[in-house]
Amino acid sequence: MDILSFREYCLAKKGVTETFPFDEQTLVFKVMDKMFALTNVDNFVSVNLKCDPEKAVTLREEYEAVTPGYHMNKKHWNTIEMDGTISDNLIISWVDHSYDLVVSGLPKAKKLALQSLKE
């Protein structure tokens, strides 16, 4: 997976925006203003994705390319090295998990606003 495919997939999800809140290299994807994915736009070697804490530990044990979130809350975020050892389909499923996790934690008003958006 390359940065363009990753970006395109994230932006195709409902209610997603992209920003550079930290610096000019760190591309952050948000759903209803809450982060669910981030990566370095200039050097696409890893992505950070939100993850259920129990699943996060399991993934870290199962995949060498998955580590605790770099510069993130290590309980809730994983860093996935984009080194080719993890299939694109699996990465996409983890992006979906991250997105769904963030959506499930949104306040009711933001969930309703998200539901009202067109696909």
C-alpha positions as CSV (number, residue, x, y, z in Angstrom):
1,M,0.0,0.0,0.0
2,D,1.3,3.5,-0.8
3,I,0.4,6.8,0.7
4,L,-2.0,7.7,-2.2
5,S,-4.1,4.5,-1.7
6,F,-4.0,4.9,2.1
7,R,-5.2,8.5,1.8
8,E,-7.8,7.7,-0.7
9,Y,-9.2,4.9,1.4
10,C,-9.4,7.0,4.6
11,L,-11.0,10.0,2.8
12,A,-13.7,7.8,1.3
13,K,-15.0,7.0,4.7
14,K,-18.1,9.0,5.9
15,G,-17.3,12.3,7.7
16,V,-13.5,12.1,7.3
17,T,-11.3,15.1,6.9
18,E,-7.5,15.4,6.7
19,T,-5.4,18.0,8.5
20,F,-1.8,18.8,9.4
21,P,-2.3,19.9,13.1
22,F,1.2,19.0,14.3
23,D,3.6,19.9,11.4
24,E,3.8,19.9,7.7
25,Q,4.6,16.2,7.5
26,T,2.2,14.5,9.8
27,L,-1.1,13.9,7.9
28,V,-4.0,13.3,10.3
29,F,-7.3,11.7,9.4
30,K,-10.3,12.6,11.6
31,V,-13.9,11.6,11.7
32,M,-16.1,14.3,13.1
33,D,-12.9,16.1,14.4
34,K,-11.6,13.0,16.2
35,M,-8.3,11.3,15.1
36,F,-8.4,7.8,13.8
37,A,-5.2,7.6,11.7
38,L,-2.0,9.5,11.1
39,T,1.1,9.1,9.0
40,N,4.1,10.9,7.7
41,V,3.1,12.2,4.3
42,D,6.7,12.6,3.0
43,N,8.0,9.3,4.3
44,F,5.3,6.7,4.3
45,V,7.0,4.0,6.4
46,S,4.3,3.6,9.1
47,V,0.8,4.5,10.2
48,N,-0.7,5.0,13.6
49,L,-4.2,3.6,14.1
50,K,-6.5,3.6,17.1
51,C,-7.2,0.1,18.5
52,D,-9.1,-1.6,21.2
53,P,-6.6,-2.1,24.0
54,E,-7.0,-5.9,24.2
55,K,-6.8,-6.3,20.4
56,A,-3.8,-3.9,20.4
57,V,-1.8,-6.3,22.6
58,T,-2.8,-9.3,20.5
59,L,-1.8,-7.6,17.3
60,R,1.6,-6.6,18.8
61,E,2.2,-10.2,19.8
62,E,1.2,-11.6,16.5
63,Y,2.8,-9.2,14.1
64,E,6.4,-8.0,14.3
65,A,5.5,-4.9,12.3
66,V,2.9,-3.8,14.9
67,T,4.2,-1.9,17.9
68,P,2.8,0.5,20.6
69,G,1.8,3.8,19.1
70,Y,4.7,6.0,18.5
71,H,4.2,9.4,20.3
72,M,0.6,8.2,21.1
73,N,-1.2,6.7,24.1
74,K,0.3,3.2,23.9
75,K,-2.8,1.6,25.4
76,H,-5.1,2.8,22.6
77,W,-2.8,3.2,19.5
78,N,-0.6,1.0,17.4
79,T,2.1,1.9,14.9
80,I,2.1,-0.4,11.9
81,E,5.3,-0.5,9.9
82,M,4.5,-0.4,6.1
83,D,7.3,-2.8,5.3
84,G,5.2,-5.2,3.2
85,T,4.9,-7.9,5.8
86,I,1.2,-7.1,6.4
87,S,-1.3,-7.4,3.6
88,D,-3.2,-4.3,2.3
89,N,-6.5,-6.0,3.2
90,L,-5.4,-6.5,6.8
91,I,-4.3,-2.9,7.0
92,I,-7.6,-1.7,5.6
93,S,-9.5,-3.8,8.2
94,W,-7.4,-2.1,10.9
95,V,-8.3,1.3,9.4
96,D,-11.9,0.3,9.6
97,H,-11.5,-0.9,13.2
98,S,-9.9,2.4,14.1
99,Y,-12.6,4.5,12.4
100,D,-15.4,2.4,13.9
101,L,-13.9,2.7,17.4
102,V,-13.7,6.5,17.1
103,V,-17.3,6.7,15.8
104,S,-18.6,4.5,18.6
105,G,-17.1,7.0,21.1
106,L,-18.5,10.1,19.6
107,P,-21.1,12.1,21.5
108,K,-24.7,11.5,20.4
109,A,-25.0,14.8,18.6
110,K,-21.9,14.1,16.5
111,K,-23.1,10.5,15.7
112,L,-26.4,12.0,14.5
113,A,-24.6,14.6,12.4
114,L,-22.4,11.8,10.9
115,Q,-25.5,9.7,10.1
116,S,-27.1,12.7,8.3
117,L,-24.1,13.1,5.9
118,K,-24.5,11.7,2.4
119,E,-22.3,8.7,1.4
